Amino acid sequence: MTRRTTIDIDDALLADAQAVLGTTGLKDTVHAALRAAVRQAGRARLAARIASGAGIDRSEALLAQTRPAR
C-alpha cells in the first residue's frame, strides 16, 4: 500500500540525507530514511535484549556447538 501526500522538506537536510544514504530522488531518499529508522529501532531492541539477557539461549548444548573443538 502506498500513500500520496504533500510535505515540506528542508533542501539542505534532503541533500545531506541523499549523501549519507546514497540516493538521488526525493522518493528514494524518503523510503531509504524510513527503512533506516526501522532497522535502527530493531537494532536498539536487540541491543536492549542482549544487555538484559532476555530471550538469550545460554544452554550448555548451544554453547558446546559454538566452542572450537579441542
SULJOVEN-V473349 format. One record per backbone hydrogen bond with DSSP energy under -0.5 kcal/mol. CO is the residue of the C=O (numbers start at 1). NH is the residue of the N-H. If there is no record, write none. Layout:
co:CO nh:NH
co:CO nh:NH
This chain:
co:7 nh:9
co:10 nh:14
co:11 nh:15
co:12 nh:16
co:13 nh:17
co:14 nh:18
co:15 nh:19
co:16 nh:20
co:17 nh:21
co:18 nh:22
co:18 nh:23
co:25 nh:29
co:26 nh:30
co:27 nh:31
co:28 nh:32
co:29 nh:33
co:30 nh:34
co:31 nh:35
co:32 nh:36
co:33 nh:37
co:34 nh:38
co:35 nh:39
co:36 nh:40
co:37 nh:41
co:38 nh:42
co:39 nh:43
co:40 nh:44
co:41 nh:45
co:42 nh:46
co:43 nh:47
co:44 nh:48
co:45 nh:49
co:46 nh:50
co:47 nh:51
co:48 nh:52
co:49 nh:53
co:49 nh:54
co:53 nh:56
co:55 nh:57
co:56 nh:58
co:59 nh:63
co:60 nh:64
co:61 nh:65
co:62 nh:66
co:63 nh:67
